[in-house]
Amino acid sequence: MMRFLKAVSVLAGMVIGAGMFAIPFAFAQTGFWLGTAELGVLSLAVLGLHLLYGEIVLATPSYHRMPGYVRLHLGRFAVGVSWASSLFGIAGTLLAYLVVGSLFLQTIASGWTQASGGVPLWWIFALAGAVATITLFPLRKEAAINGVLTVFEIAFLTALPLLLVPHVAFPHLAGIRPENFFVPFGVLLFALSGGSVIPDMITVLGRNKRKVRTAIIIGSLIPAALYFFFAYAVVGVTGLATSEEAIAGLQRAMGGNIAFWASIAGFLAVFTSYVALSANFQAMLRLDMGVPHRAAWLGASAIPFLLYLAGFQNFIAIASAVGIFAFGVDGILFFLMGRKIRKKQTARRPLASLAGYGILFVIIAGVLAELLRLAR
């Protein structure tokens, strides 16, 4: 049971991250209930891709990361695309976590010390250094640490909406703005995806297909439920005045210490995902690129910090690019690998194939529409 809970916490902790704080703004722009419908559809689509990735890992005797599985099942032609997507996606996400995590740290510190001003470089270095220190531990120790942090994270993310619910104004939840239909798409893809740690889950659980599938389902749906309640509470309080990162709008609407406590919840969400993804990046460098252990640890720890110093510091721009490009490409590769594996199996599963095509259509159509919207 403890291994099962660790596996669930690894995936849930990976998924729940900084992207959730952009969801209320996106829902306010498109209409809360329309945004909720998109959350439901994309949650199921991402769950399907997570299950498909788990099936790919279980069907492969050796452990790899995404590019390694692509090389084995799709050949050399697709490997370059996979490497570009994986490196861009992971490096961009680590950078996004570093940027927004340092902002949360600054807000928490200002609540204690009444300090103000921009984010000092010290917070950036402290956050990157803490994650680097934790990822020095072996995977099972990292999973245990991440599991403990995820428990606190979920507690905060449950308590915050409960504190806000009494202040919800139902007119803020009304209305649908179809012209903004695709505004939540990129945000939700970024906030819901976390399948890169599925090989780690299987390392913890072993190759028990039933347990792996159940852990993936639970670990994927817990974040979706938390996102709904969080968006309901925030949009219900702030309506169209919802800020892009949610917290500033809450501070204006309610005052008091709301920004302080929301920043604690935000930091826990970001930190758990940062730790899990950094460990995954190191494993990918070691297993699929043959990078020595210490060099992989140093690269995964230093790259986001160096990118920040180079001037890439806009959280929303980084998150949008990762959600649209990296997840869209990975979704297509998941589908192609799963299709090839199932062709080799004797049992036909037409319903599973039909569902796979449906998921592929949703992902491609949404990515193209979002790209067109951003190009305007």
N, C-alpha and C positions, 0 to 999 in steps of 0.2 A: 504493500500500500504506500509506503514512504517513497519508493521509487516512482510509482505512478503519480503521486502528488508532485514530486520533483519535476517529472516530465511535463505535466500540465503547467506548472509554474514557469518553466523555462519558456514555453511557447507564449503563454499569456503575458509574461513579463516582457518578452520580445515585442509582442504586438502593441501593447499599451505603451504609448510613448508621447512624444511632443505633438504628434499629429492631432490628438484628441482636442487640443486647445484651439484648433482652427475650425473644428466641426460646428460649434454654435454659430459662428459668423456665417459659414456657408449655408447653414439651415435658415438663418434669419434672412439671407438674401433670396433664397428660392422659395421660402415658405416652410414652416416647421414640418408639417405633415407630408409634404412632397419630399423633403429631405429625409424624413423617416422612411418613406417607401424606398428611396434610393439606398439608404443604409441597409434595409432588409435584403434587397436584391443583390447588392455588392457583397454583403456578408456571406450569403449563400454561394456566390460565385467564387469568392476567395477561399471559403471553406472547401469547395470542390477542388480547387487547385492545391490546397494544402494536403488534402487526402490523396490526390494524384501524385504529389511529390513523395508522400510517405510510401505509396505503392511502388514508386520507382526505386526508392532506397531499399525497400524490403526485397525487391526482385533482383538487386545487384549484390553479389557476394561480398565485394570490398566496399569500404567506406570512402566517400569523396565529398566534395562540395559541388555546387551546381555545375561549374565548367567541367569537372571530372565526369559527372554523369552524362553530360552532353557529348563529351568525347567518346564515351563508351557506346552510347545508344544512337547518336546521330552522325558521328564521324567528324572529321577535321573541319569540314566546311562550316559547321555551325559553332565550332569552338571559339572562333574569334569574336563572333557576335555575343556569345555567352560571357566571355571574359570582359568585353567592353561593358556589357550590362552589369555584371557583378561588381567590377571594380568601381564603376561610376556610381552604382546604387549604394554600395556599402560605404565608400568614402564620403559620398554626399550625405548619407544618413548620419554617419558619425559626426560629420561637420555640423549638421543641423542640430543634433543633440548637444554638441558642445556649445553652440551659440545660445540656444534657448535655455539649456541647463545653467549656464553662467548668469543669465538674466534672472532666473529664479533664485539662484544663490544670492545675487545682489539684493533682490527684494527682501529675502529672508533676513539678510544681514542688516538692511536698513530698518527693519522692524525692531531689531534689538538695539541698534546703535544710533538710530535717527540719521544715519548718513544718507547722502544723496549724491547724484551725479551719474556719470556713465559707468559702465562696467570696467573695473580695473583689470589689467592683464593678470593680476594675481589670481582672480577667480577662475580665469581660463586655465591657467597652469595648474591650479589646485584640483580642478575637476578632471582634467586629463591625467594628472598624476595619480589620483585616487583610482581611476579605472585601470590604469596601467598596473598598479600594485595588485589589485584584486585578480586580474587576469594572469598573474604569475602563477596562481594556484592551478593544480590539475583540474580537468573538467568537472569531476564529481564534486570537488570543493567549491568550484565556481557555481555549479548548479545549486548547491545547498545555500550559499550566500545569496544568490539571486532569488531563491525560493523564499527565504526569510524576508528579503526586501519587498518581494511581490505581495506578501501577506499584508505588510504595513501599507503598501501602495493601494491595494484594493480597499482596505479599511478607510483610508483618507478619501478615495474617490467615491465611496459609498456615503460617507458622512457629509461631504460637501453638498451634494444635491439635497440631502435630507434637511440641511440647514437652510437651503434656498427655497424649498418647496412651499413653505408658508407664505412666501412673498411673490409667488407666481401670479401673474395677471393673465387670464385666459385670452383676452384680445390680442396679446403679444404672439400667441400661437396660431392665430387665425390667418387666413389669406394664403393664396398660392400665386407665385410669380413664374409662370412657365418660361418666360424669356431668359430666366437665370437657371434653367433646368440643369445644365452641366456644371454649374459653379461648384457643387459638392464633389464632383466625380474624382478629380485629382487628389483632393484632400482626403476623401474616404479611402482611396487606394493606398495612399501613404500611411493612413492611420490603421488600416486593417491588415496589411501584409506583414508577415513575420516568419514565412516558411523557411527562411535560411537556416533556422536552428533545428529543423526536423531531423536531420542526421544526428544531432546531439541528443534529441529525445530518444531515438532508437538506440543510441549508445547506452543510455541510462536504463531503458526498459528491456533491451534485448529484442530479438526478432519474433515477438509475439504479436501477430497481426491484429488480433482482436483488441489487445490492450493499446497498441499504437493508434489504431483508428479511433478508439474511444477517447484517448488522451488528446488527439488532434481536434476532435469535435468539441470537446469541453474547452480546450485551450484557445480555440478560435472563436467560440460563441460568448465566452465570458467578457472579452473586450467589447463585442458588439452591444451586449446588454448594458454595460457600464457607459458606453458612448451615448446610448439613447437617453438614459436617465440624466447624464451630465448635460446634454444638449437641451433636454426638456426643462431642466431647472434654470440654466443660464438664459436661454432664449425667453423663457417665461418671465424672467425678472427684467431683462434689458431690452427685449424686442429688437426693433430695427437699430437701436443704439448699441447692439452687441459689437464689441471691439474684435479685431482680428485674432487676438490671443486670448479673448474672453475675460481676462482678469481685470484689465483697466476699465472695461465697461461695468463690471460688477462693483468696482471701487467707487465709480461715479454714482451708481444707482443706490448703493447701500452704505458706503463709507465704512468706518470702523476698521476692523482687522481682517476683512475679507481677503484682501490681496495677500496678506501674510500667510494665512492658512492655505489659500489656493496655491500659492507658490510652493509650499511644502509638498502638497499633493503633486504638483507639476514636477518638482525636482525628483521625487521618488519614481514617478512614471518614466522620466527621462533617464534617470540613473540606471534603473534595472535594464532598460533596453540598451543603453550604452554599453554596459558590462557584457550582456549576452552577445551583442553584435560584434564587439571588439574581439571576444573570444572566437566567434565564428570566422572573422576575418583572418585571424592568426591561423586557424585550422585550415582554411582554404589556401593560404600561402604555403603552409607546410605540406599538405597532402597533395595538392594539385600543381604547385609550382616548384616544389622541392626546395623551398627556402628553409635554411636552418632555423631551429626553434627560437633562439635568441634574436635573430635578425627579423623573423616574422613578428615577434612580440614588439620589437622596437619600431618596425614599420607601421603596424596597426595603431600603436600608441602615438606616434609622431605625426602621421599624415594629416589627421584633422587639425591638430594644433598648428602645423605649418601652413595649411590652407587658410586658417583663420588669420594668421599673421600676414598672409598674402592679400588680404582684403575681402575674402568671401565671407560676409557677415550678415547677409539678409536671409533670415530664417524662412520666410514665406516663399521667396524665390527658389531657395535650395530645395525645400520640401516639395514644391510643385514639380520641379524638374525631375526629381527622383521618382515621385509617384507616377508621372506620365510615362517617362522613358523606361526606367528600369523594370517596373512591375509589368508594363505592357509587353516588353520583350520576353521577360521570364514566363509570363502566362502562356505565350505562344509556344515557347520551348517545352514547358511542362506538358502541354497538350500533345505535341509531336512525339515526345518520348513515351508518354503513356499510350498513345495510339500504336506505336511500334511494338511495345511490350505486349499489349493485349492481342496483337495480330499473331504473336508467337504462342499464345495460350490456346488450348483446345476448346475451352468453354467460351461460347459467344455471349456477350452481354450488350444487347442492342440498346437497352435503356440507359446503361452507363455511357455508351458511345453518344447517344442522342443528347444526354446531359452535358457531355464534354463539348459537343459542338455548340450547344446553347451558351455555355460559359465563355467559349472562345468568341462567339458573336458579341456578347455583352461587353467583353473586355476591348475588343478591337473597335467596335462602334463608339464606345465611350472615349477611348484614347484619341481616335480621329476627331471626334466632335470637340474634345477639350483642346486639341492642338489648333483646330480652326478658330475656336473662341479666343485663344491666347494670341493668335496671329492677327486678329483684328486691331 
